[in-house]
Structures are given as C-alpha cells and as structure tokens.
Amino acid sequence: GKVVVTISMQSHDVTDEDKDELTYGQPIKKGILLVELYDTGIGMDQGYIKHAWKSYSQGDMSITKMQDGTGLGLSICKSL
C-alpha cells in the first residue's frame, strides 16, 4: 500500500471587523488549510479505527514481512 498526503489552502479576502486591530476596516486574507489523506493499506478491523492515529510498536512483525509496511503511516502523517 501507500499513503498520500495532499495539503492545500483555500484563501479569500475579508474585511477586518476587529476594532482593536491596526487592520480594522481593511481587506485581509484568511485561509483554510485542507489536509487530505489517502491510504491504500490492507485495512483494519472497525474496532481499531479509534486508535488509527496513535503511534505504536508491533509485537508481531510477520505481518510487516507479508505486507511491506510497518502500520505507522497514519501516525507519521499526523506528526507531519
């Protein structure tokens, strides 16, 4: 499998309405950061999904040899 992370930013102009700021009444750029994750790994049991973003160490490395991966992709993506 593979893990693909795509990061993009959607920006737009808004008028600053905070009277305490030096930019009050002026147009400023605001943005939304979008992080998308695509993982083609072997999948996991529904019961383990809540733990998917946690890092761990595998006790049985035999699955790693069969699947060419460590199972740490989501945890690494979260750290990035």
N, C-alpha and C positions, 0 to 999 in steps of 0.2 A: 504494500500500500504506500500511500504518500500523503503528506499533509501540505496543503497550500493555504497560505495566509495572504489575504488581499486587504490593504489598508487604503482608504480613500477619504477625501474630505469634501464635504458639500458646504460651500461658503455662500453667504448672502449679506447684503448691506442692510443695516438697520439704523435708526436714529437713536442716539443715546438719550435716554429719558431720566438718567440719574443726575439730579441737580447738584450732587456733591462731587461730581467728576468734572475734570477740566474739559472733557469732550462733550459736555452736555449740549444737546441740540445739533450735534454734528453727526454726519454719517460715519458709522464704524463697521468693520467687517466682523461677522460672527461666523462660526463654523461648527459643523457636526462631524465628528470623526466616526467613520464606519469601519469596523473590523469584521471581516468575513473569514470563516474557517471552513475548509473543505477537507475531509479526511476519508481516505479510501481503505482504511484498515479493515481487519477481519470482523469488526463489530464487537459488541459486548452484551451481556445479559442486562435486561432492563433494571434489575436490582442494583447494578453497579454504576448506573449513569450519574447518580448524585455525587459519586466520588471521582468522576472522569477528569476533573481539573486539578486534582491533588497529585503531587508527586509521590512516588513510591519506589520501592525496590522489589524486584521479582524474586520470589523464593525458588521457583522452578524455571530455569532458563531454557528448558527443552522447547517450549512454545516459541521462544525467540529464534531458535535454530530453524524451526519449521516455517516461520512466517517472515523472517528477515526484519525484525523490528524489536524494540525494547518496550513498547507500550507507553512511552513517555512523551509522545508528540503533543498531546493537549496541554500537559503541564508545562512543556517548554514554550508553547505558543502563549500561554497565559503570562509567563515570565517576560516574554518579549513585549 
